[in-house]
Amino acid sequence: MNIAIIDDLAECRSDIQSCLHRFFKQHYAMESLCTKEFSCGENFLSAFRKDAYDLIFIDQYMQSLSGIDTAKKIREIDQLVTLVFITTSKEHAIDSYQVRASGYLLKPFSYEAFEHTLLLLGIEKLRNARFICIQNEKILLREILWCDVSGHYVHIHTQERGNLRCRTRFAEVADMLLDYPQFLPCYKGCLVNLDHVERLDELCFVLTSGDRILFSKRERKKIENGYHTYLFQKAREEELL
């Protein structure tokens, strides 16, 4: 999950980092975190691009550009990214609704207050909105059943749009997808989305679509362990939430 933290105090950025890692370790242990820190709104905006982040934490009281003004400029570029204000005053809570903030947390905050704020966000919604972009084609991760390679083309098999054929290197697609725990290599040149696996059957995955995806006999134990580990962690997350 890509997260930005905008706060002019290093100590506050560190506190948010600590709470984030504790939260995801407890609730989403398989989730990989990529966090970037910014000491002011100007520095953040100079590097900001649409769809770059899943979640942005913003302090209200910063030198020069305020948190609200930073958020307004973010909304000019990205209408969907989730915003959470972390600040010392309730004064701007109403203003935060004008930029469609999803959370408002007062400093100093406890881990329990931080945890409660993130649980209210609905992390699953953020995960379901993720996508990859290949040759200007945006593809939601939850759409992907599996992908494989044939010659110079990568075939991305989707639930709703059928087979999307892209002339690109499979390694480039794999690098994007393997950042997410639901994607598992079956053999060289094939990845399956475990969220669409109904069951294992001998040497293949049986998907909810009815498709059967073979996997390597030599890697059978490793693949089965990866599959069952994912199922266990997914069930654990559902229980915790």
NORFEN-V483843 format. One record per backbone hydrogen bond with DSSP energy under -0.5 kcal/mol. NH is the residue of the N-H (numbers start at 0). CO is the residue of the C=O. Records with the same first field share a line. If there is no record, write none. Layout:
BEGIN
NH=CO, CO
END
This chain:
BEGIN
2=0, 33
3=54
4=35
5=56
6=4, 37
9=7
12=8
13=9
14=10
15=11
16=12
17=13
18=14
19=15
20=16
21=17
22=18
23=19
24=20
25=21
26=22
27=23
30=27
33=0
35=2
37=4
43=39
44=40
45=41
46=42, 43
47=43
51=48
53=1
54=1
55=81
56=3
57=83
58=5
61=59
64=62
66=59
69=65
70=66
71=67
72=68
73=69
74=70
75=71
76=72, 73
77=73
81=53
83=55
84=102
85=57
86=104
91=88
92=89
95=91
96=92, 93
97=93, 94
98=94, 95
99=96
100=95
101=82
102=82
104=84
106=86
113=109
114=110
115=111
116=112
117=113
118=114
119=115
120=116
121=117, 118
124=121
125=121
126=122
127=123
128=124
129=126
131=138
133=131, 136
136=133
137=135
138=131
140=129
142=139
143=139, 140
144=156
145=156
146=190
147=154
148=188
149=152
152=149
153=165
154=147
155=153, 163
156=145, 154
157=155, 161
158=142
163=155, 161
164=162
165=153, 163
167=151, 165
171=168
172=168
173=169
174=170
175=171
176=172
177=173
178=175
179=176
182=179
183=181, 191
185=186, 189
186=189
189=186
190=146
191=183
192=144
193=181, 191
195=192
196=193
197=195, 205
198=205
200=203
203=200
204=212
205=198
206=204, 210
207=195
209=206
212=204, 210
213=211
214=202
215=185
219=216
222=218
223=219
224=220
225=221
226=222
227=223
228=224
229=225
230=226
231=227
232=228
233=229
234=230
235=231
236=232
237=233
238=234
239=235
240=236
END
